[in-house]
Amino acid sequence: MGSFPIPQVVRGINAAQQAARSVNPDVEFDVVWLNSWFSPETEESVSQ
């Protein structure tokens, strides 16, 4: 999950994906944008 699709957040997601691919080239990420900096209710509903 990502808060907002801003460069700093996208950069972190890209770094995590590249690190995961160095171990498992077939790994896939599904990014969900929450459009909020803090929203536990939304995070919980999206993760289920």
C-alpha positions as semicolon CSV with decimal commas, in nm:
position;residue;x (nm);y (nm);z (nm)
1;M;0,000;0,000;0,000
2;G;0,114;0,348;-0,076
3;S;-0,002;0,671;0,078
4;F;0,011;0,909;-0,220
5;P;0,173;0,853;-0,562
6;I;0,447;1,111;-0,506
7;P;0,810;1,062;-0,613
8;Q;0,942;0,975;-0,267
9;V;0,683;0,701;-0,212
10;V;0,717;0,562;-0,565
11;R;1,095;0,553;-0,525
12;G;1,062;0,344;-0,207
13;I;0,823;0,100;-0,375
14;N;1,053;0,069;-0,676
15;A;1,352;0,002;-0,448
16;A;1,163;-0,270;-0,261
17;Q;1,056;-0,430;-0,588
18;Q;1,409;-0,429;-0,730
19;A;1,544;-0,586;-0,410
20;A;1,275;-0,855;-0,420
21;R;1,347;-0,926;-0,788
22;S;1,716;-0,974;-0,712
23;V;1,609;-1,275;-0,503
24;N;1,304;-1,390;-0,700
25;P;1,278;-1,262;-1,059
26;D;0,911;-1,367;-1,079
27;V;0,790;-1,158;-0,784
28;E;0,494;-0,928;-0,847
29;F;0,378;-0,624;-0,651
30;D;0,020;-0,499;-0,637
31;V;0,029;-0,138;-0,520
32;V;-0,287;0,016;-0,377
33;W;-0,291;0,394;-0,333
34;L;-0,472;0,502;-0,017
35;N;-0,454;0,877;-0,088
36;S;-0,410;0,937;0,284
37;W;-0,109;0,964;0,516
38;F;-0,287;0,786;0,801
39;S;-0,603;0,582;0,765
40;P;-0,605;0,252;0,959
41;E;-0,968;0,184;0,864
42;T;-0,894;0,212;0,493
43;E;-0,580;0,000;0,525
44;E;-0,772;-0,272;0,704
45;S;-1,052;-0,278;0,447
46;V;-0,808;-0,292;0,154
47;S;-0,592;-0,567;0,302
48;Q;-0,883;-0,810;0,351
